[in-house]
């Protein structure tokens, strides 16, 4: 049994768990303003009140996001003991909005993992999740007015990655440039590409098993090197492929086709200056 309470931007839930009553209150870092952008960091501050006659020990606090595609969980370990009829704050729980999020509504629950002291013995580990779900809103980040050139082969598997990368770069405020999506009638192809490479902030090069064979990629990288912009290349190298000579000695991002989203996220973080995300 539970009752939901809404007071001044703080959510509260009271639930009976095997004859033990817990009151869990929490607040997101934005309070009532639940609008976030992609790659934005947020946090939850939660408090638990023990309304039972037994001491409880809390080992973990978590926030679980769920939408039509995925479930994403962020956790924080703790060691918090609460005597009967007393309250305690839990450690701050951090989360990041990234590729898993829907563009707009995303549902979430706050929960804990705990044990109960009964007759001098601790019970088995239990989970308590606040219900029903609440929601936050996710929107694209403001435009950074920075163009990202994406160099890739024309294979279907590579085009699927490029499409995902395009969508995510837009979400975090960049302007992707993909040559075939930007036709310019009566303009020479390589003059157009040269102009875009001059203007772009970064050049993402997709070195897959097809990309390493692509003449267009070699030509685009050659122009980039000729423009003294080699240090602006962000190379993504498929597992099992050898990085080409043009990027030897540079950091690059590994690509695993079983987890493309992770590689795209690493690329976005790298472009944003978080170079520790690259391998």
N, C-alpha and C positions, 0 to 999 in steps of 0.2 A: 504494500500500500504506500502511496506517496501523495504528497501535496506540493504543488508548485507555488512559489511566492515571488512576486516582483516588487522590489523596493529600490527606488532611486538608482536604477541601472545595475543593481546587483541581483544575480539570479540565486535562488535558494531552492533546495530540494530536501524533503524529509522522507526517509524511507525506512521501513521495518525490514531488517535482514536477520532472520532466525531469532526473533524476539529482541533484536538490538536496534535501536533507533539512531540514525546518523543524520545530522543536518550539515549539508555541504553548501557553502556560499562561495561565490567567485566573481571576479570581474576581469574582463579583458582590458588590455592596456589602453584601448580607445573608449572604454566605457560604453555609453549608448551609441556612439558613432562606430558602427561595425563595418565601415568601408575600408578595404585594404587593396593594395596593388600587388602585382606579381613581383616576387623576390623581396617583398617587404617582410621585415621581422616583426613579430608580435610576442606578447607574453600573457600568461594567466596568473593571477594571484588568487589562491583559494584558502578557505578557512573551514575546518571541520569542528563541529561541536558534538561531543559524545553525550547523548541523552539516555544511555543505558546505565545499568548498575555494574558493568564490567569495564576494566581498562582495555583500551584498544591500542594496537601498534600499527602505524601506517608505514608501508614500505615503498610505495610508489604512487605518484599522481600522474595522470595522463589526460591528454585531449585527443579525441578521435574524430577525424573529419571523414565524411562520407558523401559521395555524390553518385551520379549514374554510372561512373566509370571505375572508380577506385575507392579504397578505404586507406587513409593515411593516419598513422598514430605517432604522436610525440610523447615521450615519457621523461620523468625525472625521478631518480631514486631518492629515498629519504629514510630517516629513522626517527619517527615522531610518535611518542607515547602520549596518550590523552586519558586522564583519569575521568571517572564518571562525572557528568554534569560540568565538565570543563571544555574549553575551546583551545585550538592551537592553529597558528598559521602554517601553511605548507610552503616548501621551497618554491620560488618562482619557476614557472614552467614556460620555456621558450618554444616558439614555433616559427616556421618560415613558409610563406606562401610561394609555391613554385609550380612546376608543370602539372601536378596532380589536380590543381584547382579548376573548377568550372569558371567560365566567364560569367559572373553574376552570383547566384545563390549557391552556398555550400553549407551543409548541415554539420553540426558537431555536437559531441557530448563530452562532459568532464567526468572523470572517474578516479577511483583509488583502489589500491590493493592493500589489504590489511589482515590482521589476526586479532582474535579476541581472547582475553585471559579469563579462563573459567576454572575455578577450583585449583588454582596455581598451575594450570596447564594452558599452553597456547593452542588455540584451534588451528585447523588447517588454513592455508591462505585463501582468502575470499576476495571477490571483486564486487565493487559497488559502482554503478554507472548512473549518473543523473539522467532522468528522463522526464518529459520527452526531449527530443533534439531541439537545439536552437540553431540559428543560422548567422552567417556573416556574408558580406558582399565583396566580390573581387572584381576589380576593373583593371584595364590596361594602365601602365605607368604613363606619366606625362611624356610627351615627345622630347627626346634629347637632341633632335636635329643632327643626328649622326648617321651617315650612310654606311652600310656593311655590304661589301661585295662578296657574293658567294660563287666560288669557282667549283665546278662539278662536272662529272661525265653525264652523258645522256641516257644511261641505263635506267631501267624502271626502278630498281632497288635504290639507286642513288637519288632519283627524283622524289621518292617517298620521303627520304631523310630531308631533302631540301625543302619540301613542303612543310614538314613539321618545324624545321628550323626557322623558316620564314614566319610562320604563325607565332612562334615563341619570341622571336626578336621584336616583332610588333608589340607583343604583350608587355615587354619591358622597355618600350619607348624608342627602339631603333627603327631605321628605315632600311630594310633589306633591298639589295639590288640583284635581280636575277635576269640575265640578259634576254632570255627567250620570253620573259613576261613583260618586257619593255621594248616593243618594236618601235623603230623610228624610220619611217619611210624615207627613201631617197638619201639615207646616210650610210656610209660605208661601215660595215660591221666592226672592223677593228679600230676605226677612228672613234666609234661610239664607245667601245670597251675601254680604249685608252683614256678617254675623257672621264669615264666613270671611275677608273682606277686612280686617276689623279685626285678626284674629289672625295673618295671614300675614306672613312676613318680606319677601318680594318678590312683585311681580305681573308675570308674564311676559305680554306682550300680542303676539299674532301678527297683524301687519298685512300680510296677503297681499292679493291682488286680491279675494278673497272677504271677508277680515277687515275691510277698510276700508268695506265695505257693511253690516256686521253691526250691527244695533240692540242686540244683547246686549252686544257689546264696547263700544259707546258708553256704554251704561248702566253697565257695570262700571267703565270708566275714569272716568265721572262720579262714581260713589260714591267711588272712590279719591281723586280730587282733593278731594272734599268732606271726606274724612277727613284732609286735609293729608298724604297719602302719595304725592304725585306723584313725589317723588324716589326712591321705591321701585319705580317702574315700570321694567321692563327690556323695551324695545321691540325687536321683531324685524320688519324691514321688507323685504318682497320686492323684489328688483331690478325697477326700472321703476315702482314705486309711490311716491307722495309721502308722506312722514311727515305724519300729521295734526297739526293745530294744537296739540293737547294736549301734544305732545312736541317742538315746535319749540325749538331751542336746547339740547336734550339729546342725549347720545350715544345711538346705537342700533346694532343689529347687523344687517348686511345678510344677506338670505336668498337663496341661489341654489338653486333646486330640483334642479339638477344635482349639488349637493354639500351636502345637508341635514345630514350628520353634522358638517361643519365649523362650520355655524351653531349647531348644538346644543352643540358643544364650546365655542365662543366664549361662548355664553350661560352655560354652567356656570362657565367661568372668570370671567366678569363677576360672577356671583352670589357667587363665592368671593372677590371683591375684586380680581381681576386685570383692571382696567378698560382696560389697554392692549390687551386682546384685542378690544375693540369698535371699530367703525369709525364 
